[in-house]
């Protein structure tokens, strides 16, 4: 089957923009975001065992569409003639798509988070988030703590000045719960933060001790050579990654299309068909992914 036929089979549309919930003039950043959101729902390693086979096919379809929409020539061909080039057989292999996915969405390191925090604090984006959180929580500082990235109790005086300036400029209304917050509520929040900070510090120190112990063991195993230890770790990471690819290929690389996986709105349209099936698959509710930022746990 062609890519567009597979789109129609699994997502009930041959319009790739509609499938990805994108406008035809969508930029690469928007395409990447849409692909990330949808591909997470059908990634072969993120669904129940009985849904993996069809999930694999859906994952490959989405990855193919992503590649088409991010390639100037392929996208132009689709936009002008409604055609997707399926000649490259290598692109149909699961390993190609998984490697592409892992390259696009690399794990976020602690350093990445720290660098982003430096750019975010005192930025226009932070100001926008403060305003949105203030209005959304009607002035509740606990709400602000849960909805403004990186906000800590130490930031309260700074955030308060920003909001007070907004109130003075009549950008936002004044909420007494913010300007006249009860001391008991503030004390409870600060105590909670202090307790969580202490717990996090203990966990971080424990992880660091384990890592230090592992470093010493690895260094000893490599004969005391730091360079050899680094090369050994690099080799081990590559070996682990290749092993993962082999396992995924072995598990999900077949062409059997007999299984199914729930997929938001696309799958709701198939309810009537599913009821007629003599052996329906168990319904699994796939959890969506919140994008844009990580939301802190609410009180």
N, C-alpha and C positions, 0 to 999 in steps of 0.2 A: 504493500500500500504506500501511496505517496504521503508526504508530510501533511498536506492539506486534507487528505482523506482520513488520516489518523486524528487530525484536529477535530474533524467532524464526528468521528467515531467516539472519541473520548471526551470532547468538550462541546459537542453539538454546534459547532460553528467553524466556518472556513475563514472567518475574519480574524486574523491574528491580533489585530489591535483591540478588537472587542474581547477576545480571549484574555488578553493581558490587562484589560481595563485601561487602555492608553488612547490618547488622541493621535491622529496620524502625523502630527508635527512634534511628537514627543522627543525629548532630548535623550542622549545616552544615559544620563544620570537617572532619569525617570524610568527608562527601560530596565536598567540594572536593578532598581528598587522593586519594580513589579516582578521581575524574574525571581529575585531573591524571595519575595513573599510567597509566590506560587510554588516555586520549586521546593521550598521547605515542607510544604504540605504533602508532597509526593516523593520526597527523597527516599530511595530504597531502604536506607538504614534508619528511617524515622517512622515507619508504619508497622502495624501488626503483621505477623508472619503470613496470615492467609490473604493479605492484600499486596504482598510485595511484587508479584509478577506484573499485574496491571499497573501498579505504581511505577515500576521500572519503565514501562512503555510511556507512561505519561511524562515521567521525568525526562526521557530522551526527546519527546516531542517539544516540551518547553525549552529545553536546551538548544534544540535546533532552531526554534523560533527566535530565541535570544541572539544566536549567532547571525541569523538573517537580518534582524533589525539593527544590529550593531555593525554590519558590514555595508558600506555605502553602495556598492554595486548590487549586491543581493537584495538590499532593501529597495533600491530603485526599480529593479526587475519586478519585485512583488507589487510595488505601488503602481507601476505602469501597466503591467499585464496580469497581475494576480497569480504569478507563478513563483514557486520555490524550487530552486535547483537541488535535486536529490541525487546527482551523479556521484558525489564523493561517498563511496561506501565506508571509508574509514570513519566518517563522521557519525555513522550509525552505531558504532561500537560503544558499549556502556563505559568503557575505560576512558574514552575521549571526553565524554560528558562529565564524568566524575572528576577527571583531572582539570577540566575547564572550571567546574564549580569550585574546586578547592583553591584554584589560583585566584579566582575573582573574589571569593569571600574568605580571606585569610583570617585566622584567629586573632582576636584583639589582645594585645599584650598590656601589661600594667604601664609600660612606658607610653603606649599609644593613649591610654586613658589620661595619664598625667599631662601629656602634651595638649590633649584636647581641652582639659580643664583650664590650662593656662590661657588658651585662646578664647574660651567661653566666658570666663569670669570677667565682668565689666564690659562685655560686648553688647552690641545692639540685640543680638539673639537672646542673651540672658535677660535684658530689659523687657523684651517682648514676652518671654516666658513668665517673668515676675508679674507683669500686668495681667496676663491670662490666668495665672494661678490665683492672684488676688481676687479677681472677679469671680472665678469659678468657685472659690471657697468662701466667698463673701467676707474676706478679711481674716479667715482663720489661719493662724500661723502654722498650725500643725498641717493644714492642707498645703500650704506653701512648701513646707519641708518635704512633703511627699511628692511634689510635682515640679520642683525646680532642681535640675541636676546639680549635684555637688554642694547643695546648700547644707550647711552645718549650723549648730547653735552659735558658733563664733561669728557666723555671717549675719546673724539677726540684726545687729545695729546698722550694718551697711545696707541690707535689704530694706530695713525700716526707713532709712533716709531716702532711698529711691522711691518707695511708695508714697511717703509724705510729700515728696516733690510732685508726684503725679496727682495727688489729692489737691495740692495747692494750685496746680495748673488746670484743675477740673478735668483731668483725663479720666479719673475714676472717682466714684463716690467714696465718702468716708464711712467706714464701718467701725462702730465702737468696739467690736470684738478685737479689732486690730490696734486701734489707737489707745484703747483702755483695757488691754488684756488682763484678766485676773491674775494676780501673782501666783496663786495656787496652780493654775493651769500651766503657767510658764515654768514653775518649779518642777512639776511632774514631767514635762517634756525634757527639761534639762537633765533630770535624774535618769530618765529612760535613755537619753543619748549617751550619758556617761557610762551607764551599764553596758550598752551595746558596744561602745568604743573599747571598753576594757576587754570584753569577750573577743572582739575582733583582733585586738592586739595579741592576746594569748594564742589565738589560732594562727596568726601570721608568724609569731615567734616559733611555734611548733613546726610549721612548714619549713621555715628557714633552717631550723636545726636538722630536720630530716634531709634537706637538700645539701647542707654542709657535710653531713655524714656520708651521703651518697657521693659527693664530690671527692671526699677523702678516699673512699673505697675505689672509685674509678681511677683516681690518680695513682693509687697503689697498684691497681691491676695493670695499668699502662706502663709500669716501670718507673714512675715518678716524672714522666714527660707530659707537660701540659699540652703540648701540641698533639701528641698521640691520643690523649684523652679527648680532645676536641674532635679529632678525626674519627675516633671510635664512636663518639656520640652522633656525629653526622651520619656515619654509616648505619648506625642502629636506627636512626629516624627514617632513613631511606628504606631500610629493610622492613620496618614496621608499616610504612606507607604502602610499599609494594605488596606486602602480605595482605593488607586490608583490601587493596584493589583485586587481588587474586580471589579472596573470599567473596567479595561482592560479585565478581564475574561468575564464580562457581554457583552462587546462590541465585542471582537475578539475571544472568546473561541469556537465558533461554528465550524462545519466541512464543511460548504459550501465553495466550491472551485470555485465559478462562477466568482469571480472578478479577475482582473489582475493588475499588477504594473510594470512599466518600470524598467528594471534592467540592464543598461549598454549594454555590448556586447551581453549578453544572450538574451535580448529582441529584439535586432535588427534582429536576425535571424527569429523572429516570425512576421515580418512585413507583409509578404505575407499572412499569416494566418489571421492576424488582419483585412486586407482589405476585406477579404471574409466574415467576420462576419457581420450579419445584424444589430447588435447593438454594435458597437465597443465602447470601453471605451475611455474617453478623454485622450489624450496623456499628460503625465506629465513628465517634465524633472527633474529628481532627482539630486540635487546638490551633488557633491562628497565632500569628507572631506579631507582637507589637513592635512597630518600627519607629525609627526617629530617635528614640532614647529609651533607656531602661528606667522603669518607674519604681521608685522605692516602695518598700512594704508599708502599707497603711497601719496607723495605730489601731 
